[in-house]
Amino acid sequence: MKQKSLLVYPILALSLLSGCGIYNEYRYVYDDDWIDVSYDGVDQLLSDLRQPLPRGSLVVINSLVNVNDLGQNLPFGRIVSDQIASSMHQNGYRVMGMELPTEIFTKNEAGILQLPDTTKEALNNVHANALLVGTYAAGRKNVYVSLRIVDIATQNIISSTDYSIKMGPDATAMTRIPVPKEQKEQHSLTLPNN
């Protein structure tokens, strides 16, 4: 009996320790690949271009917006946009960030999506060749990202890609919608005066 318990305890300890190691490794994998996934997304965009976009062209990159609220610009959208800008620059493109209206495209009288005149004028003023736009949606296990490169002259999408990022602790924190200060104060516990 003693021999059995002497054998069981080390096996139990080893399985618990290995379980912790697997759990920690699993947690780290979520956020560790984040930059690589963004860079791979840009590689996919550039390999699937439907018309030439020569190296040295100016690409304007707008911050990714939350698909559930296009007026929302959370840290997740800003940092992924910065990673995309870095990758485009490393691929030989001139890159410019520009805060464009969240509703980048509007419908004309025929119901066709197009760039508003003011946006097109701003892009033409800086001699931009293309516009890189994107959206994201946070799910329970992943954040889903969609990217598009739009040719400014024709307003056609010339490349697109979609990918997901595991919902690790960093992605969770960066996609969390902040609670307005007024709402926090309303929900705070108030103690009665004695």
C-alpha positions in Angstrom: 0.0 0.0 0.0 2.8 2.4 0.9 4.6 1.6 -2.3 1.5 2.5 -4.3 1.1 5.8 -2.6 4.8 6.6 -3.0 4.3 6.0 -6.7 1.1 7.9 -7.1 2.3 11.2 -5.4 5.3 11.8 -7.8 3.1 11.0 -10.8 0.4 13.3 -9.6 2.9 16.1 -8.9 4.5 15.6 -12.4 1.1 15.8 -14.1 0.1 18.9 -12.1 3.4 20.6 -13.0 3.2 19.7 -16.7 -0.4 20.9 -16.7 0.7 24.3 -15.4 3.4 24.4 -18.0 0.9 23.7 -20.8 -1.5 26.2 -19.4 1.1 29.0 -19.3 2.4 28.2 -22.7 -1.2 28.2 -24.1 -1.8 31.6 -22.5 1.4 33.2 -24.0 0.7 31.9 -27.5 -2.4 34.2 -27.7 -0.6 37.5 -27.7 2.9 36.5 -28.8 1.9 36.0 -32.4 0.0 39.2 -32.7 2.6 41.2 -34.7 3.4 38.3 -36.9 -0.2 37.8 -37.8 -0.5 41.5 -38.8 2.6 41.3 -40.9 1.3 38.2 -42.6 -1.9 40.0 -43.3 0.0 42.7 -45.2 2.0 40.1 -47.1 -1.3 38.5 -48.2 -2.6 41.9 -49.3 0.5 42.6 -51.4 0.6 39.2 -53.0 -3.1 39.4 -54.0 -3.0 42.9 -55.6 -5.4 43.0 -58.6 -3.5 45.9 -60.2 0.0 47.2 -59.7 0.9 49.3 -56.7 4.6 50.1 -57.3 7.0 50.2 -54.4 7.4 53.8 -53.3 3.7 54.6 -53.8 2.1 56.6 -50.9 -0.4 54.5 -49.0 -2.7 56.3 -46.5 -3.6 54.0 -43.6 -6.7 54.8 -41.5 -7.1 53.3 -38.0 -9.1 50.1 -37.9 -12.6 50.7 -36.5 -14.9 48.4 -34.5 -17.5 46.9 -36.9 -20.2 47.2 -34.2 -19.6 51.0 -33.8 -17.7 52.6 -36.7 -17.3 55.7 -34.6 -15.3 53.8 -32.1 -11.5 53.9 -32.2 -10.1 51.6 -29.5 -6.4 50.8 -28.7 -6.7 47.5 -30.6 -7.6 49.3 -33.9 -4.8 51.9 -33.5 -2.0 49.4 -32.6 -2.9 47.0 -35.4 -3.0 49.9 -37.9 0.5 50.9 -36.6 1.7 47.3 -37.2 0.3 47.3 -40.7 2.0 50.7 -41.4 5.3 49.3 -40.2 5.0 46.3 -42.4 4.0 48.4 -45.5 7.0 50.7 -44.8 9.3 47.6 -44.6 7.9 46.4 -47.9 9.1 49.7 -49.6 5.9 51.8 -49.5 5.6 55.4 -48.3 3.1 55.4 -45.5 1.0 58.2 -44.0 -1.5 57.9 -41.2 -4.6 60.1 -41.7 -7.7 60.3 -39.5 -10.5 60.1 -42.0 -14.2 60.1 -41.2 -15.3 56.7 -39.8 -17.9 56.5 -42.6 -15.2 56.5 -45.3 -17.5 55.6 -48.1 -20.9 57.1 -48.8 -23.6 56.0 -51.3 -24.2 58.2 -54.3 -27.7 58.6 -55.9 -27.3 55.3 -57.7 -26.5 53.5 -54.4 -22.9 53.0 -55.3 -20.3 53.4 -52.5 -17.7 56.0 -53.2 -15.3 58.3 -51.4 -16.8 61.6 -50.4 -15.4 64.6 -52.3 -13.7 66.0 -49.2 -12.0 62.7 -48.4 -10.9 62.3 -52.0 -9.6 65.8 -52.1 -7.6 65.3 -48.9 -6.1 62.2 -50.4 -5.3 63.8 -53.7 -3.7 66.8 -51.9 -1.1 64.5 -50.5 -0.7 62.6 -53.8 -1.8 59.3 -52.2 -2.0 56.3 -54.5 -4.0 54.0 -52.3 -6.0 53.9 -49.1 -5.7 51.0 -46.6 -8.8 50.6 -44.4 -10.0 47.9 -42.1 -12.5 46.8 -39.5 -12.4 44.4 -36.6 -14.9 42.5 -34.4 -14.2 41.0 -31.0 -15.7 37.6 -30.4 -15.4 35.3 -27.4 -12.2 33.5 -28.6 -10.9 35.6 -31.4 -10.7 39.2 -32.8 -11.6 39.1 -36.5 -9.8 41.6 -38.8 -10.7 42.6 -42.3 -8.4 44.7 -44.4 -8.9 46.4 -47.8 -6.6 48.3 -50.1 -8.5 50.8 -52.2 -7.1 52.5 -55.4 -7.9 56.2 -54.9 -8.2 57.0 -58.6 -10.8 54.3 -59.4 -12.1 53.7 -55.9 -11.9 50.0 -56.5 -10.8 47.5 -53.9 -7.6 46.1 -55.3 -6.7 43.7 -52.5 -8.4 42.3 -49.4 -7.7 39.8 -46.7 -9.2 38.6 -43.4 -7.6 37.0 -40.4 -8.1 36.4 -36.7 -6.1 37.1 -33.6 -6.6 34.9 -30.5 -8.4 36.6 -27.7 -5.5 36.7 -25.2 -5.2 39.1 -22.2 -3.8 41.9 -24.3 -6.4 41.7 -27.1 -9.1 41.5 -24.4 -7.8 44.7 -22.7 -7.4 46.6 -25.9 -10.9 45.8 -27.3 -12.7 46.5 -24.0 -15.1 49.5 -24.4 -14.3 52.0 -21.7 -17.2 52.9 -19.4 -18.0 56.6 -19.5 -17.0 58.5 -16.3 -20.6 59.6 -15.6 -21.8 56.0 -15.9 -19.1 54.8 -13.4 -20.2 57.5 -10.9 -23.9 56.4 -11.2 -23.0 52.8 -10.5 -20.7 53.5 -7.6 -21.9 52.5 -4.1 -23.1 55.4 -2.0 -23.2 55.0 1.7 -26.1 56.6 3.7 -25.1 59.5 5.9 -25.3 58.7 9.7 
